[in-house]
Amino acid sequence: METRTRSLVKAVIWSALGFLVMALVGLAFTGSLAVGGVMAVLNTVIGLITYVLYERLWARISWGRLDA
C-alpha cells in the first residue's frame, strides 16, 4: 500500500501532463488560447479528483499483488 502523499504527488504530476496536452488540443481545435485553457483547467480538475479516488480505491484491493 502506498501513502496518500505518494498517491497525491503521482496524481498532480499526471494532471500537469494532462493539462498541457489538453491545452494544446483545445488550442488546436478552437484556435483560442482562452477556450483551450478553460477546457484544460476543467479537464485537469475533474481528472485529478477522479485519479486520486481511483488510486486510493485500488490501494485497498489486494487482488493481483505480489507483496512479500
mmCIF file as gemmi writes it, N, C-alpha and C atoms, coordinates in Angstrom:
data_model
loop_
_atom_site.group_PDB
_atom_site.id
_atom_site.type_symbol
_atom_site.label_atom_id
_atom_site.label_alt_id
_atom_site.label_comp_id
_atom_site.label_asym_id
_atom_site.label_entity_id
_atom_site.label_seq_id
_atom_site.pdbx_PDB_ins_code
_atom_site.Cartn_x
_atom_site.Cartn_y
_atom_site.Cartn_z
_atom_site.occupancy
_atom_site.B_iso_or_equiv
_atom_site.pdbx_formal_charge
_atom_site.auth_seq_id
_atom_site.auth_asym_id
_atom_site.pdbx_PDB_model_num
ATOM 1 N N . MET Axp A 1 ? 0.856 -1.186 0 1 0 ? 1 A 1
ATOM 2 C CA . MET Axp A 1 ? 0 0 0 1 0 ? 1 A 1
ATOM 3 C C . MET Axp A 1 ? 0.896 1.241 0 1 0 ? 1 A 1
ATOM 4 N N . GLU Axp A 2 ? 0.527 2.217 -0.771 1 0 ? 2 A 1
ATOM 5 C CA . GLU Axp A 2 ? 1.327 3.436 -0.803 1 0 ? 2 A 1
ATOM 6 C C . GLU Axp A 2 ? 0.676 4.526 0.033 1 0 ? 2 A 1
ATOM 7 N N . THR Axp A 3 ? 1.468 5.522 0.381 1 0 ? 3 A 1
ATOM 8 C CA . THR Axp A 3 ? 0.958 6.594 1.232 1 0 ? 3 A 1
ATOM 9 C C . THR Axp A 3 ? 0.046 7.522 0.427 1 0 ? 3 A 1
ATOM 10 N N . ARG Axp A 4 ? -0.751 8.253 1.137 1 0 ? 4 A 1
ATOM 11 C CA . ARG Axp A 4 ? -1.632 9.23 0.482 1 0 ? 4 A 1
ATOM 12 C C . ARG Axp A 4 ? -0.824 10.31 -0.212 1 0 ? 4 A 1
ATOM 13 N N . THR Axp A 5 ? 0.304 10.684 0.406 1 0 ? 5 A 1
ATOM 14 C CA . THR Axp A 5 ? 1.163 11.714 -0.189 1 0 ? 5 A 1
ATOM 15 C C . THR Axp A 5 ? 1.702 11.242 -1.534 1 0 ? 5 A 1
ATOM 16 N N . ARG Axp A 6 ? 2.157 9.985 -1.607 1 0 ? 6 A 1
ATOM 17 C CA . ARG Axp A 6 ? 2.658 9.439 -2.871 1 0 ? 6 A 1
ATOM 18 C C . ARG Axp A 6 ? 1.554 9.437 -3.926 1 0 ? 6 A 1
ATOM 19 N N . SER Axp A 7 ? 0.363 8.98 -3.544 1 0 ? 7 A 1
ATOM 20 C CA . SER Axp A 7 ? -0.76 8.974 -4.489 1 0 ? 7 A 1
ATOM 21 C C . SER Axp A 7 ? -1.057 10.376 -4.985 1 0 ? 7 A 1
ATOM 22 N N . LEU Axp A 8 ? -1.026 11.351 -4.088 1 0 ? 8 A 1
ATOM 23 C CA . LEU Axp A 8 ? -1.319 12.731 -4.463 1 0 ? 8 A 1
ATOM 24 C C . LEU Axp A 8 ? -0.254 13.302 -5.391 1 0 ? 8 A 1
ATOM 25 N N . VAL Axp A 9 ? 1.026 13.057 -5.095 1 0 ? 9 A 1
ATOM 26 C CA . VAL Axp A 9 ? 2.107 13.553 -5.948 1 0 ? 9 A 1
ATOM 27 C C . VAL Axp A 9 ? 2.004 12.945 -7.345 1 0 ? 9 A 1
ATOM 28 N N . LYS Axp A 10 ? 1.754 11.648 -7.414 1 0 ? 10 A 1
ATOM 29 C CA . LYS Axp A 10 ? 1.582 10.999 -8.712 1 0 ? 10 A 1
ATOM 30 C C . LYS Axp A 10 ? 0.422 11.629 -9.474 1 0 ? 10 A 1
ATOM 31 N N . ALA Axp A 11 ? -0.658 11.883 -8.793 1 0 ? 11 A 1
ATOM 32 C CA . ALA Axp A 11 ? -1.841 12.457 -9.433 1 0 ? 11 A 1
ATOM 33 C C . ALA Axp A 11 ? -1.574 13.874 -9.927 1 0 ? 11 A 1
ATOM 34 N N . VAL Axp A 12 ? -0.857 14.666 -9.153 1 0 ? 12 A 1
ATOM 35 C CA . VAL Axp A 12 ? -0.568 16.044 -9.55 1 0 ? 12 A 1
ATOM 36 C C . VAL Axp A 12 ? 0.336 16.068 -10.779 1 0 ? 12 A 1
ATOM 37 N N . ILE Axp A 13 ? 1.36 15.221 -10.791 1 0 ? 13 A 1
ATOM 38 C CA . ILE Axp A 13 ? 2.251 15.17 -11.947 1 0 ? 13 A 1
ATOM 39 C C . ILE Axp A 13 ? 1.492 14.706 -13.194 1 0 ? 13 A 1
ATOM 40 N N . TRP Axp A 14 ? 0.679 13.665 -13.036 1 0 ? 14 A 1
ATOM 41 C CA . TRP Axp A 14 ? -0.122 13.164 -14.16 1 0 ? 14 A 1
ATOM 42 C C . TRP Axp A 14 ? -1.077 14.25 -14.66 1 0 ? 14 A 1
ATOM 43 N N . SER Axp A 15 ? -1.674 14.979 -13.736 1 0 ? 15 A 1
ATOM 44 C CA . SER Axp A 15 ? -2.608 16.043 -14.11 1 0 ? 15 A 1
ATOM 45 C C . SER Axp A 15 ? -1.902 17.181 -14.829 1 0 ? 15 A 1
ATOM 46 N N . ALA Axp A 16 ? -0.688 17.508 -14.426 1 0 ? 16 A 1
ATOM 47 C CA . ALA Axp A 16 ? 0.067 18.569 -15.098 1 0 ? 16 A 1
ATOM 48 C C . ALA Axp A 16 ? 0.353 18.177 -16.549 1 0 ? 16 A 1
ATOM 49 N N . LEU Axp A 17 ? 0.718 16.926 -16.765 1 0 ? 17 A 1
ATOM 50 C CA . LEU Axp A 17 ? 0.938 16.454 -18.13 1 0 ? 17 A 1
ATOM 51 C C . LEU Axp A 17 ? -0.365 16.497 -18.923 1 0 ? 17 A 1
ATOM 52 N N . GLY Axp A 18 ? -1.446 16.053 -18.304 1 0 ? 18 A 1
ATOM 53 C CA . GLY Axp A 18 ? -2.749 16.089 -18.955 1 0 ? 18 A 1
ATOM 54 C C . GLY Axp A 18 ? -3.191 17.506 -19.27 1 0 ? 18 A 1
ATOM 55 N N . PHE Axp A 19 ? -2.908 18.433 -18.37 1 0 ? 19 A 1
ATOM 56 C CA . PHE Axp A 19 ? -3.248 19.84 -18.583 1 0 ? 19 A 1
ATOM 57 C C . PHE Axp A 19 ? -2.558 20.375 -19.833 1 0 ? 19 A 1
ATOM 58 N N . LEU Axp A 20 ? -1.278 20.095 -19.94 1 0 ? 20 A 1
ATOM 59 C CA . LEU Axp A 20 ? -0.518 20.567 -21.092 1 0 ? 20 A 1
ATOM 60 C C . LEU Axp A 20 ? -1.079 20.001 -22.394 1 0 ? 20 A 1
ATOM 61 N N . VAL Axp A 21 ? -1.324 18.713 -22.407 1 0 ? 21 A 1
ATOM 62 C CA . VAL Axp A 21 ? -1.867 18.076 -23.615 1 0 ? 21 A 1
ATOM 63 C C . VAL Axp A 21 ? -3.243 18.639 -23.949 1 0 ? 21 A 1
ATOM 64 N N . MET Axp A 22 ? -4.099 18.765 -22.949 1 0 ? 22 A 1
ATOM 65 C CA . MET Axp A 22 ? -5.461 19.25 -23.192 1 0 ? 22 A 1
ATOM 66 C C . MET Axp A 22 ? -5.456 20.706 -23.656 1 0 ? 22 A 1
ATOM 67 N N . ALA Axp A 23 ? -4.554 21.518 -23.113 1 0 ? 23 A 1
ATOM 68 C CA . ALA Axp A 23 ? -4.466 22.913 -23.545 1 0 ? 23 A 1
ATOM 69 C C . ALA Axp A 23 ? -4.064 22.981 -25.013 1 0 ? 23 A 1
ATOM 70 N N . LEU Axp A 24 ? -3.115 22.144 -25.409 1 0 ? 24 A 1
ATOM 71 C CA . LEU Axp A 24 ? -2.684 22.131 -26.808 1 0 ? 24 A 1
ATOM 72 C C . LEU Axp A 24 ? -3.786 21.611 -27.727 1 0 ? 24 A 1
ATOM 73 N N . VAL Axp A 25 ? -4.496 20.582 -27.296 1 0 ? 25 A 1
ATOM 74 C CA . VAL Axp A 25 ? -5.61 20.058 -28.092 1 0 ? 25 A 1
ATOM 75 C C . VAL Axp A 25 ? -6.719 21.105 -28.201 1 0 ? 25 A 1
ATOM 76 N N . GLY Axp A 26 ? -7.049 21.738 -27.077 1 0 ? 26 A 1
ATOM 77 C CA . GLY Axp A 26 ? -8.078 22.785 -27.087 1 0 ? 26 A 1
ATOM 78 C C . GLY Axp A 26 ? -7.704 23.935 -27.991 1 0 ? 26 A 1
ATOM 79 N N . LEU Axp A 27 ? -6.444 24.346 -27.94 1 0 ? 27 A 1
ATOM 80 C CA . LEU Axp A 27 ? -5.96 25.418 -28.819 1 0 ? 27 A 1
ATOM 81 C C . LEU Axp A 27 ? -6.044 24.993 -30.277 1 0 ? 27 A 1
ATOM 82 N N . ALA Axp A 28 ? -5.63 23.77 -30.57 1 0 ? 28 A 1
ATOM 83 C CA . ALA Axp A 28 ? -5.65 23.28 -31.947 1 0 ? 28 A 1
ATOM 84 C C . ALA Axp A 28 ? -7.07 23.206 -32.508 1 0 ? 28 A 1
ATOM 85 N N . PHE Axp A 29 ? -8.024 22.782 -31.678 1 0 ? 29 A 1
ATOM 86 C CA . PHE Axp A 29 ? -9.393 22.614 -32.166 1 0 ? 29 A 1
ATOM 87 C C . PHE Axp A 29 ? -10.194 23.91 -32.19 1 0 ? 29 A 1
ATOM 88 N N . THR Axp A 30 ? -9.907 24.82 -31.262 1 0 ? 30 A 1
ATOM 89 C CA . THR Axp A 30 ? -10.706 26.044 -31.2 1 0 ? 30 A 1
ATOM 90 C C . THR Axp A 30 ? -9.987 27.254 -31.761 1 0 ? 30 A 1
ATOM 91 N N . GLY Axp A 31 ? -8.664 27.201 -31.806 1 0 ? 31 A 1
ATOM 92 C CA . GLY Axp A 31 ? -7.89 28.356 -32.251 1 0 ? 31 A 1
ATOM 93 C C . GLY Axp A 31 ? -7.812 29.441 -31.193 1 0 ? 31 A 1
ATOM 94 N N . SER Axp A 32 ? -8.357 29.175 -30.023 1 0 ? 32 A 1
ATOM 95 C CA . SER Axp A 32 ? -8.378 30.167 -28.943 1 0 ? 32 A 1
ATOM 96 C C . SER Axp A 32 ? -7.616 29.634 -27.738 1 0 ? 32 A 1
ATOM 97 N N . LEU Axp A 33 ? -6.63 30.395 -27.286 1 0 ? 33 A 1
ATOM 98 C CA . LEU Axp A 33 ? -5.883 30.008 -26.095 1 0 ? 33 A 1
ATOM 99 C C . LEU Axp A 33 ? -6.779 30.06 -24.857 1 0 ? 33 A 1
ATOM 100 N N . ALA Axp A 34 ? -7.685 31.02 -24.802 1 0 ? 34 A 1
ATOM 101 C CA . ALA Axp A 34 ? -8.587 31.154 -23.653 1 0 ? 34 A 1
ATOM 102 C C . ALA Axp A 34 ? -9.532 29.95 -23.551 1 0 ? 34 A 1
ATOM 103 N N . VAL Axp A 35 ? -10.16 29.583 -24.647 1 0 ? 35 A 1
ATOM 104 C CA . VAL Axp A 35 ? -11.09 28.443 -24.64 1 0 ? 35 A 1
ATOM 105 C C . VAL Axp A 35 ? -10.32 27.159 -24.365 1 0 ? 35 A 1
ATOM 106 N N . GLY Axp A 36 ? -9.179 26.997 -25.01 1 0 ? 36 A 1
ATOM 107 C CA . GLY Axp A 36 ? -8.353 25.828 -24.766 1 0 ? 36 A 1
ATOM 108 C C . GLY Axp A 36 ? -7.903 25.747 -23.319 1 0 ? 36 A 1
ATOM 109 N N . GLY Axp A 37 ? -7.59 26.891 -22.729 1 0 ? 37 A 1
ATOM 110 C CA . GLY Axp A 37 ? -7.18 26.936 -21.326 1 0 ? 37 A 1
ATOM 111 C C . GLY Axp A 37 ? -8.3 26.555 -20.381 1 0 ? 37 A 1
ATOM 112 N N . VAL Axp A 38 ? -9.499 27.052 -20.645 1 0 ? 38 A 1
ATOM 113 C CA . VAL Axp A 38 ? -10.651 26.694 -19.805 1 0 ? 38 A 1
ATOM 114 C C . VAL Axp A 38 ? -10.936 25.198 -19.908 1 0 ? 38 A 1
ATOM 115 N N . MET Axp A 39 ? -10.881 24.685 -21.122 1 0 ? 39 A 1
ATOM 116 C CA . MET Axp A 39 ? -11.085 23.24 -21.305 1 0 ? 39 A 1
ATOM 117 C C . MET Axp A 39 ? -10.041 22.452 -20.524 1 0 ? 39 A 1
ATOM 118 N N . ALA Axp A 40 ? -8.804 22.895 -20.586 1 0 ? 40 A 1
ATOM 119 C CA . ALA Axp A 40 ? -7.717 22.197 -19.9 1 0 ? 40 A 1
ATOM 120 C C . ALA Axp A 40 ? -7.881 22.259 -18.379 1 0 ? 40 A 1
ATOM 121 N N . VAL Axp A 41 ? -8.279 23.406 -17.86 1 0 ? 41 A 1
ATOM 122 C CA . VAL Axp A 41 ? -8.466 23.538 -16.408 1 0 ? 41 A 1
ATOM 123 C C . VAL Axp A 41 ? -9.583 22.611 -15.929 1 0 ? 41 A 1
ATOM 124 N N . LEU Axp A 42 ? -10.716 22.636 -16.614 1 0 ? 42 A 1
ATOM 125 C CA . LEU Axp A 42 ? -11.828 21.77 -16.222 1 0 ? 42 A 1
ATOM 126 C C . LEU Axp A 42 ? -11.437 20.294 -16.3 1 0 ? 42 A 1
ATOM 127 N N . ASN Axp A 43 ? -10.795 19.922 -17.387 1 0 ? 43 A 1
ATOM 128 C CA . ASN Axp A 43 ? -10.353 18.548 -17.553 1 0 ? 43 A 1
ATOM 129 C C . ASN Axp A 43 ? -9.367 18.143 -16.454 1 0 ? 43 A 1
ATOM 130 N N . THR Axp A 44 ? -8.46 19.03 -16.113 1 0 ? 44 A 1
ATOM 131 C CA . THR Axp A 44 ? -7.453 18.728 -15.099 1 0 ? 44 A 1
ATOM 132 C C . THR Axp A 44 ? -8.078 18.562 -13.725 1 0 ? 44 A 1
ATOM 133 N N . VAL Axp A 45 ? -8.977 19.432 -13.352 1 0 ? 45 A 1
ATOM 134 C CA . VAL Axp A 45 ? -9.62 19.329 -12.034 1 0 ? 45 A 1
ATOM 135 C C . VAL Axp A 45 ? -10.426 18.033 -11.925 1 0 ? 45 A 1
ATOM 136 N N . ILE Axp A 46 ? -11.225 17.755 -12.923 1 0 ? 46 A 1
ATOM 137 C CA . ILE Axp A 46 ? -12.023 16.528 -12.917 1 0 ? 46 A 1
ATOM 138 C C . ILE Axp A 46 ? -11.109 15.301 -12.928 1 0 ? 46 A 1
ATOM 139 N N . GLY Axp A 47 ? -10.091 15.327 -13.778 1 0 ? 47 A 1
ATOM 140 C CA . GLY Axp A 47 ? -9.164 14.203 -13.88 1 0 ? 47 A 1
ATOM 141 C C . GLY Axp A 47 ? -8.373 13.976 -12.602 1 0 ? 47 A 1
ATOM 142 N N . LEU Axp A 48 ? -7.929 15.04 -11.95 1 0 ? 48 A 1
ATOM 143 C CA . LEU Axp A 48 ? -7.165 14.917 -10.711 1 0 ? 48 A 1
ATOM 144 C C . LEU Axp A 48 ? -8.003 14.262 -9.618 1 0 ? 48 A 1
ATOM 145 N N . ILE Axp A 49 ? -9.206 14.739 -9.438 1 0 ? 49 A 1
ATOM 146 C CA . ILE Axp A 49 ? -10.088 14.172 -8.416 1 0 ? 49 A 1
ATOM 147 C C . ILE Axp A 49 ? -10.383 12.703 -8.709 1 0 ? 49 A 1
ATOM 148 N N . THR Axp A 50 ? -10.702 12.417 -9.953 1 0 ? 50 A 1
ATOM 149 C CA . THR Axp A 50 ? -11.007 11.046 -10.344 1 0 ? 50 A 1
ATOM 150 C C . THR Axp A 50 ? -9.801 10.13 -10.153 1 0 ? 50 A 1
ATOM 151 N N . TYR Axp A 51 ? -8.63 10.596 -10.54 1 0 ? 51 A 1
ATOM 152 C CA . TYR Axp A 51 ? -7.413 9.782 -10.43 1 0 ? 51 A 1
ATOM 153 C C . TYR Axp A 51 ? -7.069 9.475 -8.975 1 0 ? 51 A 1
ATOM 154 N N . VAL Axp A 52 ? -7.151 10.471 -8.098 1 0 ? 52 A 1
ATOM 155 C CA . VAL Axp A 52 ? -6.847 10.244 -6.681 1 0 ? 52 A 1
ATOM 156 C C . VAL Axp A 52 ? -7.82 9.215 -6.097 1 0 ? 52 A 1
ATOM 157 N N . LEU Axp A 53 ? -9.089 9.366 -6.371 1 0 ? 53 A 1
ATOM 158 C CA . LEU Axp A 53 ? -10.067 8.406 -5.862 1 0 ? 53 A 1
ATOM 159 C C . LEU Axp A 53 ? -9.813 7.013 -6.419 1 0 ? 53 A 1
ATOM 160 N N . TYR Axp A 54 ? -9.5 6.914 -7.692 1 0 ? 54 A 1
ATOM 161 C CA . TYR Axp A 54 ? -9.213 5.641 -8.352 1 0 ? 54 A 1
ATOM 162 C C . TYR Axp A 54 ? -7.987 4.965 -7.735 1 0 ? 54 A 1
ATOM 163 N N . GLU Axp A 55 ? -6.912 5.728 -7.544 1 0 ? 55 A 1
ATOM 164 C CA . GLU Axp A 55 ? -5.69 5.186 -6.946 1 0 ? 55 A 1
ATOM 165 C C . GLU Axp A 55 ? -5.926 4.71 -5.515 1 0 ? 55 A 1
ATOM 166 N N . ARG Axp A 56 ? -6.659 5.491 -4.745 1 0 ? 56 A 1
ATOM 167 C CA . ARG Axp A 56 ? -6.906 5.116 -3.35 1 0 ? 56 A 1
ATOM 168 C C . ARG Axp A 56 ? -7.801 3.879 -3.281 1 0 ? 56 A 1
ATOM 169 N N . LEU Axp A 57 ? -8.731 3.752 -4.179 1 0 ? 57 A 1
ATOM 170 C CA . LEU Axp A 57 ? -9.565 2.557 -4.227 1 0 ? 57 A 1
ATOM 171 C C . LEU Axp A 57 ? -8.714 1.332 -4.524 1 0 ? 57 A 1
ATOM 172 N N . TRP Axp A 58 ? -7.871 1.408 -5.538 1 0 ? 58 A 1
ATOM 173 C CA . TRP Axp A 58 ? -7.024 0.266 -5.9 1 0 ? 58 A 1
ATOM 174 C C . TRP Axp A 58 ? -5.998 -0.04 -4.809 1 0 ? 58 A 1
ATOM 175 N N . ALA Axp A 59 ? -5.597 0.954 -4.038 1 0 ? 59 A 1
ATOM 176 C CA . ALA Axp A 59 ? -4.649 0.718 -2.946 1 0 ? 59 A 1
ATOM 177 C C . ALA Axp A 59 ? -5.266 -0.188 -1.878 1 0 ? 59 A 1
ATOM 178 N N . ARG Axp A 60 ? -6.571 -0.243 -1.796 1 0 ? 60 A 1
ATOM 179 C CA . ARG Axp A 60 ? -7.27 -1.071 -0.804 1 0 ? 60 A 1
ATOM 180 C C . ARG Axp A 60 ? -7.554 -2.488 -1.305 1 0 ? 60 A 1
ATOM 181 N N . ILE Axp A 61 ? -7.343 -2.731 -2.591 1 0 ? 61 A 1
ATOM 182 C CA . ILE Axp A 61 ? -7.652 -4.029 -3.171 1 0 ? 61 A 1
ATOM 183 C C . ILE Axp A 61 ? -6.38 -4.867 -3.223 1 0 ? 61 A 1
ATOM 184 N N . SER Axp A 62 ? -6.417 -6.045 -2.621 1 0 ? 62 A 1
ATOM 185 C CA . SER Axp A 62 ? -5.223 -6.881 -2.57 1 0 ? 62 A 1
ATOM 186 C C . SER Axp A 62 ? -5.095 -7.809 -3.774 1 0 ? 62 A 1
ATOM 187 N N . TRP Axp A 63 ? -6.128 -7.953 -4.57 1 0 ? 63 A 1
ATOM 188 C CA . TRP Axp A 63 ? -6.118 -8.843 -5.715 1 0 ? 63 A 1
ATOM 189 C C . TRP Axp A 63 ? -4.957 -8.514 -6.669 1 0 ? 63 A 1
ATOM 190 N N . GLY Axp A 64 ? -4.214 -9.52 -7.054 1 0 ? 64 A 1
ATOM 191 C CA . GLY Axp A 64 ? -3.15 -9.359 -8.042 1 0 ? 64 A 1
ATOM 192 C C . GLY Axp A 64 ? -1.842 -8.833 -7.501 1 0 ? 64 A 1
ATOM 193 N N . ARG Axp A 65 ? -1.709 -8.618 -6.225 1 0 ? 65 A 1
ATOM 194 C CA . ARG Axp A 65 ? -0.474 -8.116 -5.635 1 0 ? 65 A 1
ATOM 195 C C . ARG Axp A 65 ? 0.474 -9.261 -5.336 1 0 ? 65 A 1
ATOM 196 N N . LEU Axp A 66 ? 1.737 -8.958 -5.444 1 0 ? 66 A 1
ATOM 197 C CA . LEU Axp A 66 ? 2.777 -9.92 -5.103 1 0 ? 66 A 1
ATOM 198 C C . LEU Axp A 66 ? 3.583 -9.382 -3.931 1 0 ? 66 A 1
ATOM 199 N N . ASP Axp A 67 ? 2.89 -8.933 -2.891 1 0 ? 67 A 1
ATOM 200 C CA . ASP Axp A 67 ? 3.575 -8.365 -1.726 1 0 ? 67 A 1
ATOM 201 C C . ASP Axp A 67 ? 4.387 -9.452 -1.023 1 0 ? 67 A 1
ATOM 202 N N . ALA Axp A 68 ? 5.594 -9.082 -0.685 1 0 ? 68 A 1
ATOM 203 C CA . ALA Axp A 68 ? 6.473 -10.058 0.001 1 0 ? 68 A 1
ATOM 204 C C . ALA Axp A 68 ? 6.327 -9.986 1.487 1 0 ? 68 A 1
